Amino acid sequence: FTPPADHCDGGKENVAPVEPKSTAKRRRRFSAAIEGTSADAEVTPRSNKRRVVHDHAGRPLESDKAISGARRPRGSDCYYDFATTKAKVPDDVQRLRMDIQSLSDGVGILGYTERELARLTGPNGGLEVGERVRFGYAWVNNLEKRRRTGGMVALSEVQRLTAAAITCEEDRSHEGTWNEKVHWIVIQAALASSAHTEYLNTASAKTASIDPKSLASETLPKRVVDYTIVLVPDEITARAWRKLRPLPGAGIKSWNHTTTNDLRSNPIASSIETKAPNKSWTDGKAQLAIWTAAFHKRLAMLQKPGQSQGHLRIPAMPLLIAQGHDWHLLIVSRQPLSDNEDCSETIIWQKIDIGSTRNCFDAY
């Protein structure tokens, strides 16, 4: 960098040595902290090292082995790796993992008739040679299974999607462009083709913050995650909504840990964090961990008075991180501590690579 002339020797316009990028970045963050602003909107919030759990009323309980899930993004023991962990994987986590892994391996992801498949995998089918081979794998095409999970997105739509993704990569597009032209399109297409589409909806969480603030274990920037998959309320949920009490400290009703209008009356089923290709996918884990720990704390408030967190049963839920082309799935679970059943911990199990927009096969 070039300092102002009055800071140079003798007022001459000398050029100072280039400051290392890491040092410059720390300097910008420090200055931003002094001024109360954010140095980089893309910087992932770093969690503190304090381990915290909460009782049914949301009061913090101290425990050496308690894990809130809202912790630093790397080296945290609230993340268990499927490939290396010696911990017992809960049954519901294992079932979800196996179902997702099957789809990730391409089992039954296509639903073509034999004639349609023969045309697509032929020389004039419009597929690249490598894709023609993969589309022809015996385990990939299963019309009956595909009908059970949902309909097929038209190949022409998937080709347009992958072309847009490749353009974003070539142009080195920022996260906003990837969101608009790729990530949001993938989410919408997946929902529209799902067998459960009438029970699910999508909602942007770009303007959502954790509210009330007491649900968060630390001070956070306004933006935490990008998108959510939410449940469409049925008659039972609608009746329960009428009886639901306002969130303490917020003064309005919400099933979730935020009071953003689009997310108040629709319970969150899954949360999605997105990144540009030049951002590490692991950076998104901290945001999802903080967001999910606050969600679990909100759900604990729905228990009957006097019930401990150890009795709170939350099913395993999927979390998604999209990093440019690549999509990763993590599973979050809530379970009692082994040495204190009155407390519970949030565990994030990682990860399953579930697809990519580099080509049509991986997009399906």
N, C-alpha and C positions, 0 to 999 in steps of 0.2 A: 504494500500500500504506500501511498505518497502522503506524508503528513503535511499539515498546513505550513506555509512558508515561514510563519513566525515561530514555528517549533524547530526549524532547521538551523544548523550552524550558520551564523552570520546572515540569516535571512535568505540564504540561497535555496534554490529549489532542488535540493538534493533528494535522491530517492532512497528511502530507508530499505533495509533488507526485507524481503517478503516474509510476512508472518505466516507460520505454519497454519494450515487449514484447521487442524484440531484446536489450536490455541485461539484462532479467530472465532471459531464457533463457540468456544467456551466464553470468550469475551462478550460476544453478542448476547448469549443467554444471560450472563451476569448483568449486563446493562439493561436487558429487558426486565429482569427480576427487580432491579432497582426502580425502574420506571413503572412497574406494574403491568407490563404488556408481555405478549408472547413473542419470543424471538423467531419462532418457526411454527407455523400452524400445523405442519406435518409431524412435529416432534412428539413422540409417544410419551404420555405422562409416566413418570417413574414412581413406583410404589415404595413406601417406606418399608423398613424391615420388621416393624412391629407386628406381632401375631395377635390377632383379635378375633374373638367370637362374641356372639350376642345372645342374650336370653330371649324368651318369647315376646317380651315387651320392647325389644330392641336395645336393651341396656348392654354395654360392653362387659364381657367377662374376661379376666386375664387368665391365660393358661400358657405354659411353656410349649405345649404341643398343639395349641389351637392354631388353625390356619384359616384366615378369612378368605383367601383366594385373591385378594387385592394386594398383590405384592410385586416385587421387582420382576421384570420380564425374563431375566435369565438366571439360571442356577437356583430357582425357587423349588422347594420340595412340595409345592401344591400342584406341580405339573408331573404327571407320570407318563412315561413313554411306554407304549404298548410293547415295543420290541425289547426293552431292557428291564422293565420293572419286575421286582419279585413280589410286589404287593398283590393281594387277591383282587381280581377284577370283579366288581359286583355283577350279578346276573343280568340286570337290565342294561348295564353298560356293554357287557359282552354280546348280548343279543343285538343291540343296535350296531355295534361294531361289525359283527358278522354280516348283517344285512347290507350295510354300507360297503363293506369290503367286496362283497359279491358284485355289486353294481360297479364298483371301481375297477374290478377285473373284467368288466364287460359282459357279465353273465346276464343274458336276456334283456339287453338294453335296446335291441331293435325288434320291431314287430312287423316285418314284411311278409307277404305271401311268397311262395317259392318263385312265382313268375316275376314279381316285382324285384326280388333279390337277384335273380338271374340277370335281369335287365341292368340293374345298378352296377353289378360286378363285371359286366361285360365291357368291351373296349369303348363303347359309345355311351356308357352310363353316366358320364360326367364326373367320375371320381378319379383322383390321382392313383397311380399304380399301387403305391403302398396302402392306400385306403381301401382299394378294391380287395386286396388280400385280407385285410383286417375285417372288413364287412362280411367276408365269406367264412370266418371262423365258425365252427360248428356250434359253439356254446353262446354265440352272440345273438343270433336271431331266434326269438321264441315268441311267436305271435300271442299265444295264450297268456304267458306271463306278462308280456307287455301290456295287454289289455287290463290285467288286474292292477297294474301300477299306474296306468294312465295312457293317454294317446301319444302318438308320435308327432313331434314337431317336424314340419315339412323340411325336407333336405335343402330346398332352395333358401329357406329362412336361415338355416344353420350355416350354409355357405356364405350368405351375406354377413352373418355375425362373425365368422372366422376371418373374412376379408377385412372387416372393420377393425378387428383386434390386431391383425397383422399390420394394418396401416398405423394404428396407434403405436405399435412397437417401433416401426420404422421411423415415425415422426418424433419418437421419444416424448410422447404426450404425457402431460401431468395427470395426476389422479382424477381431477374433475372430468377430463375428457374420457378417460377410461371408464369412469362411472356412467357417464351419459351414453356413450356409444357401445359399451360392452357389458359391464357388470350389471347395470339395471336391466338390460335387455335379457341377459341370461336368467335373472331372477324371475322376471315376468313370464318368460317362455316356460320355465320349469313349473311355475305355479299354474299357468293356463293348461298345461298338458297333464297335470297331476290328477289322479283319480279322486283326490280329496279337495279339489279346487273349491267346491262349494262351502267348505268349512274353514278355508284359509284365505288370508289376504296379505298384501304387502304394505308396508308403511315406511317412509323415510324417517330416519332418526338423526339426520344431520343437524337439526336444530334442537334436538332433545338433550336435556341435561338431567342428572340425578336430582330428584326433588321429592321430599325435602332433603336438604344437605346432610342431615343426620344419618341418612341411609348410606352415605359414602364414607369410607374409612379415611379419606384424605381429601384435600382440596384438589379439584379437578378443573381442567378447562371446560368450556361449554360443550364442545363436541367430544363425544366418547366413541360411539359406533356410528355406522353409516345407514344400515337398513335393518329392518326386522320382518319376520314372518309372524303374523298374529292370527289368533283364532277369531272366527266370526261368531259373535254371541248367539247362542240358541235360546230357547224359551227359559230353560233352567238358569242359564247365566244372566238373562235379562231380569228374572225375578230376584236373583241374588244381588244384582247391581242396585236394585231399588233399596235393599236393606244394608248395603255397604256403607260404612261410616267414612267420613273424610279422612284423608291421611293426616296424622298428627304433624303439626308444624306447617302443613300446606293449606289446609282449610277447604280442599276440594277432593272429590272422589277420584280414585284411580286404582285399577287392578295392579298396576305396575309401579315401578320405582321412579316414575317420571310423571309430570302433570302436563306434558305436551298434548294438545287436543287429540291428535290422531292416535295417541297411544294410551289414552285414559281408560276407555271402555272396552278395548280389545286386548285380552291377555296375550302376552308375548309367548310365542312358541319357540322361536329361534332368533338369534342375533347374528348380524353379518358385518364384519369389518373389511374394508377394502384398502389396498395399497397399490401404488404404481410399481412397475417392475424394479426400479432402482431403490425401493424401500424393502427392508427385510421383513419377511412374513412374521418372524418371531416378535417384531415390534408390536404387532396387533394383539398378541396374547395378553399383554399387560392391560390394554384397554378392555378387552373382553373379560378378563378376570375381575377387574374393578367393577365393570358394569354388571356382571353376573352375580358377584358377591352382594351387591346392593339389591339386586332382584330377589335373591334368596332371603335377604333380611326383610324385604317387604312381605314375602310370602309367609315368613314366620309370624308376622303380625296378624295373620288370618287365623291362627290357631286359637283354640279355646284358652281362656285365662288359666294359668297354672301349668300348662303343658310345657315341657322342656324342649329345647331344640333337637335333642336326641330322638324325640318322637315325631319330628317333622319329616314326612315322607314326600320327597320331590322326585319324580321320575327322571331318569337320565335324559338330557336334552342335547341336541346337536348345536354346535357353533361353527360358523364358517368364516374363513379368511380367504379373500381373493387377492392375489398378488400378481397384477398384470394378467397374463394368460392363465396362471395356475390357481387352482382352487383346492384348499385344504379344509378338512373337517376335523374338528375336535369334539369331544364329548364331555359335558360337565355333569358331575354327580354331587349329591349332598349326602353325607353319611355320618353316623355317630363316631366320636373319637373312641379308639379302642380302650383307652384307660379312663374315659369319663363319658358315660352314655348320656349325660345331661347336656353335653355340648356336641356340636357337629362341625364338620369341615367341608369346605368346597374344594373339590378335586377336579382338575382339568386333565383329561386323558388325551394324549396326542400321539400321532396324527395320522390321518388317512388322506392320501392324495387322491382326490375324487374326480379330477378331470382337468381339461385345459381347452382353451379356445385356439390352440395352434392348428387344429385340424378338426374335421367333422366327427370322426370316430370318438376322439377324446371329449369333444363337446357333448355328444350324446351320453 
